[in-house]
Amino acid sequence: MGQKIHPVGFRVGVIRGFDSHWYYGKKGYASALLLDHKIRNFIKRRVGLGNVSRVEIERAANRIKVTIFTARPGAIIGRGGKGIDELTDTLNRLVRRDDPGSVVQVNVTEVRQPEMDAQLVAENIAMQLEKRISHRRAMRQAMTRCMRLNGRGIKIQVSGRLGGSEIARTEGDKVGKIPLHTLRADIDYGFGVARTMYGSIGVKVWVYKGEVLPEKRLQSETGPRRRTQEAEDAQYSQA
């Protein structure tokens, strides 16, 4: 199962949350979902390839809060905040075509370690492939940088006319562990497309960041108290 399904969607509700935080009934759900898709596509086009990790959208009444996770916040904010003001105005115009009463608020959050973010790694490799850099070299460099920052494992797969060959093929490389079947494993997944003169080359990246164990942490916090309680119960039973 873990080999076939999207690694992020597989873990939603277990160790991950949704990227969109809102609730609609049957009436407004489709239009809100389509608008989220338009907002994300516009931000990706506006900011550029290799800069945006993900976009979270939160709705409350008529307010739409858009949080952009990026490796280069300065490029989005601009000098004196001019860039983010222009982006907010453009998004407000885009949103008000469908819902005239909506107000968009844009926040920018920095991704501290872009080498550990699967989406940013995939888009970075795609940019290198567009510049005619060898796919093996681009993959090896990305894996080395990830493992240097204490990544538990990384897997990269590229597909298409690699090196301009006539027959398309798939090549991949892996370092460390990638436990796709383990739900508690924090696996980040990213996908990028390199538009080369020979055609499109797809890039997939899986990054394993370790295990998320809330139950064990809870047990370690309550463990000593539970043991003392058991000792007291045994003492009373002996008396």
N, C-alpha and C positions, 0 to 999 in steps of 0.2 A: 504493500500500500504506500509506504513512504517513498518508494522509488518513482511512483507514477503521479502523485498528487502534488499540488503547489505547496512547498514547505511552509510558507507563511499562513496560508488558509488552513492548512492541516492543524496548526497550533493555535488558531484564534479561539478564544474561550478557555484555553488551558494555561498557556504561559504568555500569550500575546493578546492585545486588544485590537479593535477595529481602527482604521485610519479615518473613518467618518463617524462622528458622534452626533447622531440625531435620530428622531423617530417620527415616522409618518404612517398614516393608515393607507388604505388602497388608493385614496384620492390623489394625494400629492407625492407619493413615493417615487413614481417613474420620473416626474419632472425634476425632483430634487437629485435623484441619482444621475440623470443626464447633465444637470448643471454642475455637479461635482466633477464629472468627467471633463466637461469643457474647461472648468477652472484649472484642473491639473494639467491638461494639454497646453493651455495658454501659458501657464507659468513655465513649463518645460521648454516651450519654444522661445519665450521671452528671455529667460535666464541663460539658456544654452546647455549643451551636452556636457556631462561630467561635473555639474555643479549642484544639482538638486538630488538629494537622497530620497525624500518622500514629502508628501504634502498632507497634513492633517486638517480636516474641515469639521468645525463644530457649529451647530445651529441652535439658537435660543430665540424664540419669537421671530422677529424680523431681522435679527443680527446674525451675520455669517462671519465666524472667526477662522481665518486661514493662517496656519502655521507652516512655514517653509523651513525644512531641515536642510542646511547647505554647508558645504565645506568652505565656501568663500562668502561670508555674510557681507563683507565690505562691498563686493561687486553688486549685490542686490540693493543695499541701503543707499549707496552713492554718497557723494560729497554733501554733507549737511542734511542727509535724509531725503535728498531730492529724488533719488531712484525709487525709494519705497513709496513716496507720495504719488509719483506717476503711475506706479503699478497699482496702487489702491484705487486711483481715479479710473484707470482702464477697467479694472475688475468690477467696480461699481457700475460702469456703463454696460458691461457684459451681463451682469446679473439682473439689472433693472429692465432689460428687454423682456425677460420672463416674469419677473416679480418686481413691480415698480416701487414697492415699499421697503425693499431690502437694503441693508447697509453692510458693507464689507469692511472688516478690520484685518490688516495683514501684520503678522509677527514673524520675525526671523530668528531661528535658533541655529547655533553653530554645531556642526558635527566635529567633535574633538579629534577623532582618529579616522580620517577618511580611508586609510588603508585597510581598516577593519569593516568598512561598510560595503556590502556586496553590490549594491546598485552603483555606487560611485566607482568601485573597482571595475565592474563590467563596462561602464561607459568610458572609463579611462583606457581600457584595452581596445575598445571600439575606435576611439580617437586615434590610437597608435596604429591600428590596422589601416585606417584611412590615410595615414601618412606613410604607408608602405613599409612599416617596420615589421620584421618577422614575427609571426604569431607565437612561435616557441619562445622567443626572447621576451615578448610582452608578457606572456603567461608566467615565465620563470621569475621575472622581476616582481610582478604582483604578488606571487606566492612568497617570495623571500621577504618582501616588506611586511606582509601580513604576519608571518611567523616570527619576525623580529619584534613585533609589538605584542607578543604573547598570545597569538591566536592559537586555538587548539587544533584547528585543521582548516584547509581550504581546498576546494575542487573547482577547476575551471574547464569549460568545454566550449570549443569554437566549431562552427559548422558553416560550410559554404565552399566557394571556389578559393581555397587557401593558396596563397602565392600565385594566383591567376591560373591555376591548373584547369584543364578542360573538364575533368570529372570532379564534381563536388564530393567532399568527404567530411567526416567528423573526427576531430582530434581533441584529446583532453589530457589533463595532468592533475595530480592530487598529492597533497602533503598532509600528514596527520590523520585524524579521525573525522568522519562525516556520518554520524549515526542518524540517518534519515527516518528510521522507524521509531526512534525514541522520542516520545512527545515532550518530555521534560528537557530535551536538548535544545538549547537556544541556537537555532540555525537561521542565519540571514540569507536571503536569496535575492539575486539581482539579474536583470536581463538587459542587454544592449544590442544595438544593430549598427554595424559599420557599412556605410554606403560607399562601396569602392567602384572603380570603373569596370570591374568584372561582374559586379552584382552585389547583392547584400550578403553580409557574413554575420551570423548570429553569435552572440557571446553570452554564456550562462555562468554564473558564479554562485557557489555555496560557501558560506563562511560559518564555521562552528566556533562559538564563543564560550562554550562551557554549559554546565547544567544548571537549571533553575529549580531549586528544591525548597519551596516554602514549608513543606511538611517537616523536613528534617530540622529546619531552623526553629520551628515551633516546638518540636520535641526537645531540642537542646535547651530552649528557654525554660520549658516546664519540667525537664527531666529531674533535677535535684529536688524540686518541691515534691514531685510525685514519689520519689524514693523515701524522703523523710516521712511522708504521709503513710506509706506502706510499713515503715519501721514502727511508727506510733501505733498503727492498727495491730501489728503483731505483738507489741508490748502489752496492749490492753487485753488481747485475747489470752496471753499467758497469765496475766493477773486474774 
